[in-house]
Amino acid sequence: MATVAQVLSEKADRTFHTIDASASVYDALASMSQKGIGALVVTCGGEVAGMVTERDYARKVVLQDRSSRNTVVGDIMSRAVRYVRSSQTSDECMVLMTEHRIRYLPVIDNGLLVGLVSIGDLVKTLIAEQQFAIEQLELYVRGGYQHAAPVADTRGRSMSLV
């Protein structure tokens, strides 16, 4: 089972993006569009204050007939920020995301924002872990599995399937 630190290390693009709570929703959308992402971590005075997503825009601006240029991010962001630490597992992230119906989790260590994991990141990790297990089982079935030496997965962790 992968840790959040491992999930982050396997991301092709490890950058995460923030926006100030006082910025306009239009600026947030422009930033998301330009970067090809669906969420921004909202900050206020350098601290994490919330999250703003395309879903927030659709529900709190479009459906309420508000102007994205005249509405500030702080007015529509989700304030109850669920987050994880880099030492937590991908399974713990999936549980949080499922229970709270969210798609993004900021990663905060020692009070500092160090990354952002998405449901897509977690699914990629899960698929890679399952593929590794399948390959090891196929080796075992074909008789090529070595009992004496532990097998390392794609992250260099020792695994035993027997």
C-alpha positions as protocol buffer text, in pm:
chain_id: "A"
residue {
  index: 1
  type: MET
  ca { x: 0 y: 0 z: 0 }
}
residue {
  index: 2
  type: ALA
  ca { x: 150 y: 332 z: -110 }
}
residue {
  index: 3
  type: THR
  ca { x: 197 y: 632 z: 112 }
}
residue {
  index: 4
  type: VAL
  ca { x: 95 y: 981 z: 5 }
}
residue {
  index: 5
  type: ALA
  ca { x: 466 y: 1067 z: -27 }
}
residue {
  index: 6
  type: GLN
  ca { x: 505 y: 782 z: -278 }
}
residue {
  index: 7
  type: VAL
  ca { x: 195 y: 893 z: -471 }
}
residue {
  index: 8
  type: LEU
  ca { x: 337 y: 1246 z: -493 }
}
residue {
  index: 9
  type: SER
  ca { x: 680 y: 1120 z: -601 }
}
residue {
  index: 10
  type: GLU
  ca { x: 527 y: 925 z: -890 }
}
residue {
  index: 11
  type: LYS
  ca { x: 332 y: 1219 z: -1029 }
}
residue {
  index: 12
  type: ALA
  ca { x: 464 y: 1341 z: -1363 }
}
residue {
  index: 13
  type: ASP
  ca { x: 397 y: 1700 z: -1256 }
}
residue {
  index: 14
  type: ARG
  ca { x: 439 y: 1754 z: -883 }
}
residue {
  index: 15
  type: THR
  ca { x: 350 y: 2121 z: -887 }
}
residue {
  index: 16
  type: PHE
  ca { x: 38 y: 2240 z: -713 }
}
residue {
  index: 17
  type: HIS
  ca { x: -130 y: 2573 z: -754 }
}
residue {
  index: 18
  type: THR
  ca { x: -275 y: 2820 z: -509 }
}
residue {
  index: 19
  type: ILE
  ca { x: -483 y: 3135 z: -530 }
}
residue {
  index: 20
  type: ASP
  ca { x: -550 y: 3405 z: -276 }
}
residue {
  index: 21
  type: ALA
  ca { x: -899 y: 3417 z: -123 }
}
residue {
  index: 22
  type: SER
  ca { x: -932 y: 3781 z: -237 }
}
residue {
  index: 23
  type: ALA
  ca { x: -879 y: 3697 z: -607 }
}
residue {
  index: 24
  type: SER
  ca { x: -1176 y: 3698 z: -842 }
}
residue {
  index: 25
  type: VAL
  ca { x: -1344 y: 3374 z: -939 }
}
residue {
  index: 26
  type: TYR
  ca { x: -1269 y: 3471 z: -1300 }
}
residue {
  index: 27
  type: ASP
  ca { x: -895 y: 3474 z: -1221 }
}
residue {
  index: 28
  type: ALA
  ca { x: -926 y: 3134 z: -1052 }
}
residue {
  index: 29
  type: LEU
  ca { x: -1102 y: 2989 z: -1356 }
}
residue {
  index: 30
  type: ALA
  ca { x: -848 y: 3141 z: -1593 }
}
residue {
  index: 31
  type: SER
  ca { x: -567 y: 2989 z: -1387 }
}
residue {
  index: 32
  type: MET
  ca { x: -731 y: 2645 z: -1380 }
}
residue {
  index: 33
  type: SER
  ca { x: -796 y: 2659 z: -1754 }
}
residue {
  index: 34
  type: GLN
  ca { x: -442 y: 2769 z: -1836 }
}
residue {
  index: 35
  type: LYS
  ca { x: -289 y: 2496 z: -1620 }
}
residue {
  index: 36
  type: GLY
  ca { x: -538 y: 2224 z: -1719 }
}
residue {
  index: 37
  type: ILE
  ca { x: -644 y: 2155 z: -1361 }
}
residue {
  index: 38
  type: GLY
  ca { x: -976 y: 2139 z: -1180 }
}
residue {
  index: 39
  type: ALA
  ca { x: -894 y: 2280 z: -837 }
}
residue {
  index: 40
  type: LEU
  ca { x: -683 y: 2537 z: -657 }
}
residue {
  index: 41
  type: VAL
  ca { x: -578 y: 2554 z: -295 }
}
residue {
  index: 42
  type: VAL
  ca { x: -700 y: 2886 z: -155 }
}
residue {
  index: 43
  type: THR
  ca { x: -467 y: 3078 z: 72 }
}
residue {
  index: 44
  type: CYS
  ca { x: -510 y: 3376 z: 298 }
}
residue {
  index: 45
  type: GLY
  ca { x: -202 y: 3532 z: 451 }
}
residue {
  index: 46
  type: GLY
  ca { x: 7 y: 3236 z: 341 }
}
residue {
  index: 47
  type: GLU
  ca { x: -216 y: 2985 z: 523 }
}
residue {
  index: 48
  type: VAL
  ca { x: -447 y: 2729 z: 361 }
}
residue {
  index: 49
  type: ALA
  ca { x: -798 y: 2874 z: 385 }
}
residue {
  index: 50
  type: GLY
  ca { x: -994 y: 2644 z: 155 }
}
residue {
  index: 51
  type: MET
  ca { x: -1027 y: 2481 z: -185 }
}
residue {
  index: 52
  type: VAL
  ca { x: -1197 y: 2610 z: -497 }
}
residue {
  index: 53
  type: THR
  ca { x: -1301 y: 2374 z: -775 }
}
residue {
  index: 54
  type: GLU
  ca { x: -1483 y: 2386 z: -1104 }
}
residue {
  index: 55
  type: ARG
  ca { x: -1777 y: 2232 z: -916 }
}
residue {
  index: 56
  type: ASP
  ca { x: -1781 y: 2531 z: -676 }
}
residue {
  index: 57
  type: TYR
  ca { x: -1796 y: 2764 z: -975 }
}
residue {
  index: 58
  type: ALA
  ca { x: -2084 y: 2575 z: -1136 }
}
residue {
  index: 59
  type: ARG
  ca { x: -2290 y: 2553 z: -818 }
}
residue {
  index: 60
  type: LYS
  ca { x: -2210 y: 2883 z: -649 }
}
residue {
  index: 61
  type: VAL
  ca { x: -2166 y: 3120 z: -941 }
}
residue {
  index: 62
  type: VAL
  ca { x: -2335 y: 2993 z: -1257 }
}
residue {
  index: 63
  type: LEU
  ca { x: -2644 y: 2844 z: -1090 }
}
residue {
  index: 64
  type: GLN
  ca { x: -2684 y: 3148 z: -866 }
}
residue {
  index: 65
  type: ASP
  ca { x: -2648 y: 3388 z: -1160 }
}
residue {
  index: 66
  type: ARG
  ca { x: -2344 y: 3562 z: -1010 }
}
residue {
  index: 67
  type: SER
  ca { x: -2062 y: 3731 z: -1197 }
}
residue {
  index: 68
  type: SER
  ca { x: -1727 y: 3552 z: -1191 }
}
residue {
  index: 69
  type: ARG
  ca { x: -1547 y: 3885 z: -1229 }
}
residue {
  index: 70
  type: ASN
  ca { x: -1727 y: 4041 z: -931 }
}
residue {
  index: 71
  type: THR
  ca { x: -1723 y: 3742 z: -697 }
}
residue {
  index: 72
  type: VAL
  ca { x: -1415 y: 3665 z: -488 }
}
residue {
  index: 73
  type: VAL
  ca { x: -1282 y: 3315 z: -440 }
}
residue {
  index: 74
  type: GLY
  ca { x: -1331 y: 3341 z: -64 }
}
residue {
  index: 75
  type: ASP
  ca { x: -1707 y: 3367 z: -117 }
}
residue {
  index: 76
  type: ILE
  ca { x: -1738 y: 3035 z: -300 }
}
residue {
  index: 77
  type: MET
  ca { x: -1451 y: 2822 z: -173 }
}
residue {
  index: 78
  type: SER
  ca { x: -1501 y: 2515 z: 40 }
}
residue {
  index: 79
  type: ARG
  ca { x: -1379 y: 2615 z: 383 }
}
residue {
  index: 80
  type: ALA
  ca { x: -1379 y: 2276 z: 555 }
}
residue {
  index: 81
  type: VAL
  ca { x: -1049 y: 2158 z: 410 }
}
residue {
  index: 82
  type: ARG
  ca { x: -988 y: 1788 z: 442 }
}
residue {
  index: 83
  type: TYR
  ca { x: -616 y: 1719 z: 414 }
}
residue {
  index: 84
  type: VAL
  ca { x: -364 y: 1440 z: 460 }
}
residue {
  index: 85
  type: ARG
  ca { x: -4 y: 1406 z: 565 }
}
residue {
  index: 86
  type: SER
  ca { x: 261 y: 1253 z: 340 }
}
residue {
  index: 87
  type: SER
  ca { x: 295 y: 957 z: 578 }
}
residue {
  index: 88
  type: GLN
  ca { x: -69 y: 851 z: 536 }
}
residue {
  index: 89
  type: THR
  ca { x: -172 y: 576 z: 295 }
}
residue {
  index: 90
  type: SER
  ca { x: -347 y: 596 z: -38 }
}
residue {
  index: 91
  type: ASP
  ca { x: -627 y: 386 z: 116 }
}
residue {
  index: 92
  type: GLU
  ca { x: -681 y: 651 z: 384 }
}
residue {
  index: 93
  type: CYS
  ca { x: -708 y: 913 z: 109 }
}
residue {
  index: 94
  type: MET
  ca { x: -966 y: 706 z: -79 }
}
residue {
  index: 95
  type: VAL
  ca { x: -1174 y: 669 z: 237 }
}
residue {
  index: 96
  type: LEU
  ca { x: -1168 y: 1046 z: 301 }
}
residue {
  index: 97
  type: MET
  ca { x: -1254 y: 1126 z: -59 }
}
residue {
  index: 98
  type: THR
  ca { x: -1538 y: 876 z: -69 }
}
residue {
  index: 99
  type: GLU
  ca { x: -1688 y: 974 z: 267 }
}
residue {
  index: 100
  type: HIS
  ca { x: -1676 y: 1346 z: 194 }
}
residue {
  index: 101
  type: ARG
  ca { x: -1739 y: 1331 z: -182 }
}
residue {
  index: 102
  type: ILE
  ca { x: -1426 y: 1527 z: -271 }
}
residue {
  index: 103
  type: ARG
  ca { x: -1173 y: 1481 z: -550 }
}
residue {
  index: 104
  type: TYR
  ca { x: -868 y: 1662 z: -417 }
}
residue {
  index: 105
  type: LEU
  ca { x: -672 y: 1650 z: -92 }
}
residue {
  index: 106
  type: PRO
  ca { x: -402 y: 1899 z: 3 }
}
residue {
  index: 107
  type: VAL
  ca { x: -97 y: 1738 z: 162 }
}
residue {
  index: 108
  type: ILE
  ca { x: 17 y: 1930 z: 469 }
}
residue {
  index: 109
  type: ASP
  ca { x: 325 y: 1840 z: 673 }
}
residue {
  index: 110
  type: ASN
  ca { x: 433 y: 2041 z: 977 }
}
residue {
  index: 111
  type: GLY
  ca { x: 186 y: 2315 z: 886 }
}
residue {
  index: 112
  type: LEU
  ca { x: 323 y: 2355 z: 532 }
}
residue {
  index: 113
  type: LEU
  ca { x: 141 y: 2276 z: 208 }
}
residue {
  index: 114
  type: VAL
  ca { x: 367 y: 2026 z: 29 }
}
residue {
  index: 115
  type: GLY
  ca { x: 142 y: 1886 z: -243 }
}
residue {
  index: 116
  type: LEU
  ca { x: -202 y: 1797 z: -371 }
}
residue {
  index: 117
  type: VAL
  ca { x: -336 y: 1452 z: -453 }
}
residue {
  index: 118
  type: SER
  ca { x: -633 y: 1393 z: -678 }
}
residue {
  index: 119
  type: ILE
  ca { x: -860 y: 1094 z: -714 }
}
residue {
  index: 120
  type: GLY
  ca { x: -688 y: 1035 z: -1049 }
}
residue {
  index: 121
  type: ASP
  ca { x: -347 y: 1016 z: -880 }
}
residue {
  index: 122
  type: LEU
  ca { x: -479 y: 755 z: -637 }
}
residue {
  index: 123
  type: VAL
  ca { x: -644 y: 548 z: -909 }
}
residue {
  index: 124
  type: LYS
  ca { x: -318 y: 542 z: -1108 }
}
residue {
  index: 125
  type: THR
  ca { x: -133 y: 419 z: -798 }
}
residue {
  index: 126
  type: LEU
  ca { x: -395 y: 153 z: -730 }
}
residue {
  index: 127
  type: ILE
  ca { x: -379 y: 28 z: -1089 }
}
residue {
  index: 128
  type: ALA
  ca { x: 2 y: 9 z: -1073 }
}
residue {
  index: 129
  type: GLU
  ca { x: -12 y: -187 z: -747 }
}
residue {
  index: 130
  type: GLN
  ca { x: -270 y: -429 z: -887 }
}
residue {
  index: 131
  type: GLN
  ca { x: -68 y: -476 z: -1206 }
}
residue {
  index: 132
  type: PHE
  ca { x: 240 y: -558 z: -1001 }
}
residue {
  index: 133
  type: ALA
  ca { x: 45 y: -815 z: -797 }
}
residue {
  index: 134
  type: ILE
  ca { x: -93 y: -972 z: -1116 }
}
residue {
  index: 135
  type: GLU
  ca { x: 255 y: -998 z: -1266 }
}
residue {
  index: 136
  type: GLN
  ca { x: 390 y: -1162 z: -950 }
}
residue {
  index: 137
  type: LEU
  ca { x: 103 y: -1410 z: -940 }
}
residue {
  index: 138
  type: GLU
  ca { x: 159 y: -1496 z: -1306 }
}
residue {
  index: 139
  type: LEU
  ca { x: 527 y: -1560 z: -1232 }
}
residue {
  index: 140
  type: TYR
  ca { x: 430 y: -1782 z: -940 }
}
residue {
  index: 141
  type: VAL
  ca { x: 180 y: -1980 z: -1149 }
}
residue {
  index: 142
  type: ARG
  ca { x: 440 y: -2031 z: -1424 }
}
residue {
  index: 143
  type: GLY
  ca { x: 694 y: -2144 z: -1166 }
}
residue {
  index: 144
  type: GLY
  ca { x: 925 y: -1847 z: -1206 }
}
residue {
  index: 145
  type: TYR
  ca { x: 858 y: -1704 z: -861 }
}
residue {
  index: 146
  type: GLN
  ca { x: 1161 y: -1717 z: -630 }
}
residue {
  index: 147
  type: HIS
  ca { x: 1065 y: -1799 z: -272 }
}
residue {
  index: 148
  type: ALA
  ca { x: 1408 y: -1726 z: -126 }
}
residue {
  index: 149
  type: ALA
  ca { x: 1446 y: -1365 z: -239 }
}
residue {
  index: 150
  type: PRO
  ca { x: 1189 y: -1098 z: -154 }
}
residue {
  index: 151
  type: VAL
  ca { x: 1051 y: -919 z: -458 }
}
residue {
  index: 152
  type: ALA
  ca { x: 1063 y: -539 z: -478 }
}
residue {
  index: 153
  type: ASP
  ca { x: 767 y: -356 z: -624 }
}
residue {
  index: 154
  type: THR
  ca { x: 792 y: -52 z: -849 }
}
residue {
  index: 155
  type: ARG
  ca { x: 862 y: 169 z: -546 }
}
residue {
  index: 156
  type: GLY
  ca { x: 1148 y: -45 z: -416 }
}
residue {
  index: 157
  type: ARG
  ca { x: 944 y: -188 z: -129 }
}
residue {
  index: 158
  type: SER
  ca { x: 987 y: -554 z: -43 }
}
residue {
  index: 159
  type: MET
  ca { x: 675 y: -761 z: -107 }
}
residue {
  index: 160
  type: SER
  ca { x: 581 y: -1117 z: -36 }
}
residue {
  index: 161
  type: LEU
  ca { x: 281 y: -1268 z: -212 }
}
residue {
  index: 162
  type: VAL
  ca { x: 302 y: -1612 z: -56 }
}
